[in-house]
Amino acid sequence: MLPVVERLRNRFGVDRACVVADRGMISAATIAALEAQKIDYIPGQAFRSRHVNVPKRRGARERSTKEVRETVLHDDGATVPLTIPRQTGETDLAVKEVKIEGRRYIVCRNEEEARKDADARTKLLAGLQRKLAGGAKSLVANTGYRRFLAAPEGDGFAIDPAKVEADAQFDGIFVLRTSLSMSALAVVLRYRNLLTVEQSFLAAKTLLATRPIFHRTDAAIRGHIFCTFLALVLRKELLDRLAAGGGEMPEWQCIIDDLLDLSAVEVDQDGRRALLRTAPRPSIDPICRALGITLPPVFQEVPTEKASQLAN
């Protein structure tokens, strides 16, 4: 992480930077180094992965997680509502700030994700109950199941209601730690910019079809990344210009289909040659206005000399 940040600062002359990342990308040592270099940070830690069988991390991250679980999440401070508009509705968050010995945490609860977490746990417990009825002792090796199990007197295992209740308190929760002095709501919005990065990766692989390729040389890797990034920049510029022009934003696939459908057909008849342009489909006109270009005429006669050159 740190060498990448340093290269970005040195190459582009960035005086002030803020590293935004998921918690798995930043250790306690990295945070200390960022603070020493006066680089702001917003690492986030979500608790939705607890139903998945994942390896246990040790060291600095585990100690930090312990502080969050045992102290930060139990703070009884007041929460502030935050509604974030999305393309498919809104995201409602309850946000509160917690400070511990100079460390600043921001706790967020997403009610929609909390319901999803509760549903996931209900399904997991239902499957666990069926397996316990069959005497499946191998369940103890499954991290997702084991966190809800207790060993009562006698043989076998049983679901521990206290563990289920304790797990429910983390539904829909994610916690940010930051060095920024801006408001808690502003920090949450900065962190959610990570969604833009994730959407860019998704757009590159799906919409732009820059699929992963196994390259043999470093030059080929750099070329692939450059072309992918250039495609994302051009796509964003086009969408920004379309948005600035107002009107309904066309779907990206419709833009691609309409551009592919736009063509010029060469017609040769009675010694005369002409270019006939196909009729533009709906998204072409706003694209041309956004880019400041004009389509060639529907009928364009090609001079005889130029026609012979085209033929050759």
Steps between C-alpha positions, in 0.01 A plus 500: 500500500757759607727475191196547277391809693850644481523444124166673447603798711838538334386442142196728507617753760219426745543712813213348694366148460247279675525122474156336488500121523338196653645393833680201353724736303633696798676365810580685822857547377375655177272739690793603718713565191221701336467713813877553510489628141188708572290307251132477589319167486153342512518120537166327533409175670178315428361217712277339236760233417455327834257244350768391252772249575809726491845455654560684827738795476740556786722782617424871470173455310367255758579737790334788317195285431483414869490868593225562249292202609538547875506879533409697190185312407367522858527878516160650581551828318228653285476408131439732208297385195660513155309430179711437190323504161567210263387409150269234646365686804667629815739371765403592856778500760514578870839657577675575829852603598709333771841615626735281704835639613533721195382233255192611309243240394176548308236230541241455225193278495325420175146381571460331163823306545399420859190324370711307249741395776213385718351297213838342426543401863147356515568279198838395639349405836220306330757297307707454815197372691429241230859381502508477879189284489697260284789492742752672274801543728707634210318832541747602766765539228283752312578853621163633386316237705738473794447859614141411591571163667533408866606170656244412770552221746507168322579426139445722198440872454209743517421849375587760765226772514739742671745475209219554252386811687857633521546449128183694419640822646737528202228486235548769235797654683818639350756711683738763364816626662633832380750775566289762321345785696197539272154405617408135549243515218759644260744220590233239423440656158874501428524133593208410275700632206661156506183385326612704200823300486310171521258615231795595278645150526157355421452735203844414363432126510138504384401817311842563346589129477866553595512150636799365697778377273807300595782720370858384456684832533486803729453724197187308400364530853559876505338532157194305609455708815554823306239411236253394768548820697478712185171333409362575849610864477339546157179331615481724808564812293221407258254423783591826678433700183171321443397571861594869464278525193195390696237264373468128555829311530511210252618157613861425409408192300251707301780746420723217380223342292402833344862582410550157346183547296619836364684449172558635151424283197686553174279486190634483140251544216527625141858613549414706804592420855342624823498438872166437667485540879262292706242677715624566855333321786376682816825542696710633209356852496574579870847347459576725204378808690706404806816454292440797271512298179273484197410189305578497127200551269270211421607514133851601403617466141864403458684684217619278218871549578448421866277208406779348290739539793250324725471219249877456491 
